Amino acid sequence: QVQLVESGGGLVEAGGSLRLSCAASGIIFKINTMRWYRQAPGKQRELVASISSGYLTNYADSVKGRFTISRDNAKNTVDLQMNSLKPEDTAVYYCNSRRVPGSPAEYWGQGTQVTVSS
């Protein structure tokens, strides 16, 4: 039974910051890559950031230098610190993982809304 629960979304003015958190259960957390995706209205879901079991991170070009992904294996959580937010960051943000690495089955949280006003 896999469960991913996001929190921390909200409304913020351009230039502001938010910190998202995802709490995971039902997966072997410490061996899995964790990911944050987002989906804006009328657009495809896109990968924002990922962090591997070895703490290797990757970011979409659009968020490099502004967003930071981190994980806490003791708490089974992955966070996304978002700074210098722009209106184009407005989207529903989703946490994503697999139960074990390499599994074709992916799991998603319910999503948390981030709205950035201009």
C-alpha positions in Angstrom: 0.0 0.0 0.0 1.8 3.0 -1.3 0.9 6.5 -0.2 2.4 9.8 -1.1 1.0 12.9 0.6 2.0 16.4 -0.4 1.6 19.6 1.6 2.8 23.2 1.7 1.1 24.7 -1.3 -0.6 28.0 -1.3 -0.8 31.5 -2.7 2.3 33.6 -2.9 3.3 36.8 -4.6 5.9 36.8 -7.3 9.4 36.7 -5.8 8.2 34.9 -2.7 8.9 31.4 -1.4 7.2 28.2 -0.5 8.3 24.9 0.8 6.6 21.7 -0.3 6.8 18.4 1.5 5.9 14.9 0.6 5.5 12.1 3.1 5.9 8.6 1.7 4.8 5.2 3.0 4.6 1.8 1.6 7.8 2.1 -0.4 11.5 1.3 0.3 12.1 5.0 0.7 15.9 5.1 1.1 16.6 3.2 -2.2 14.2 5.1 -4.4 14.6 8.2 -6.5 12.0 10.7 -5.4 10.6 13.3 -7.9 8.5 16.4 -8.0 6.3 17.0 -11.0 4.0 19.9 -11.8 1.1 20.4 -14.1 -0.2 23.8 -15.2 -3.6 24.3 -16.7 -3.7 23.2 -20.3 -0.1 21.9 -20.2 1.5 18.5 -19.9 2.8 17.3 -16.6 6.5 18.0 -16.4 9.4 16.8 -14.2 10.6 19.7 -11.9 13.2 18.0 -9.8 14.5 14.6 -8.7 16.8 13.3 -6.0 18.3 9.8 -6.1 19.1 7.4 -3.3 22.6 8.8 -3.4 21.4 12.4 -3.1 22.1 13.2 -6.8 19.8 16.0 -7.9 18.5 17.1 -11.2 16.3 20.1 -12.1 14.3 21.4 -15.0 16.1 24.3 -16.6 13.2 26.6 -15.7 13.8 26.2 -12.0 17.6 25.8 -11.7 19.0 28.2 -9.2 15.6 28.8 -7.6 14.3 25.4 -6.4 16.1 22.9 -4.1 15.0 19.3 -3.6 16.1 17.4 -0.5 15.2 14.2 1.3 15.2 12.9 4.8 15.4 9.1 4.9 14.7 9.0 8.7 11.4 10.7 8.1 10.6 9.3 4.7 10.0 12.8 3.3 11.1 14.7 0.3 10.9 18.5 0.2 11.0 21.1 -2.5 12.1 24.6 -1.5 10.9 27.1 -4.0 12.4 30.6 -4.0 12.0 33.6 -6.3 8.7 32.3 -7.5 7.3 33.4 -10.8 3.7 33.4 -12.1 4.7 30.7 -14.6 5.4 28.4 -11.6 1.7 28.2 -10.9 0.7 24.6 -11.1 -0.4 21.6 -9.2 2.7 20.0 -7.8 2.9 16.2 -7.4 5.2 13.8 -5.6 6.2 10.7 -7.5 8.1 7.5 -6.8 8.2 3.8 -7.3 7.8 1.1 -4.6 11.2 -0.3 -5.6 13.7 1.0 -8.2 13.0 -0.2 -11.7 9.4 -1.1 -11.2 7.2 -0.1 -14.1 4.5 1.0 -11.7 4.7 4.6 -10.6 2.8 6.2 -7.7 1.6 9.8 -7.3 0.4 11.9 -4.5 -2.9 13.9 -4.6 -1.1 17.1 -5.5 -0.8 20.5 -3.9 -1.8 23.7 -5.6 0.8 26.5 -5.9 -0.4 29.8 -7.2 2.0 32.7 -7.8 0.4 36.1 -8.3 2.0 39.0 -10.2 
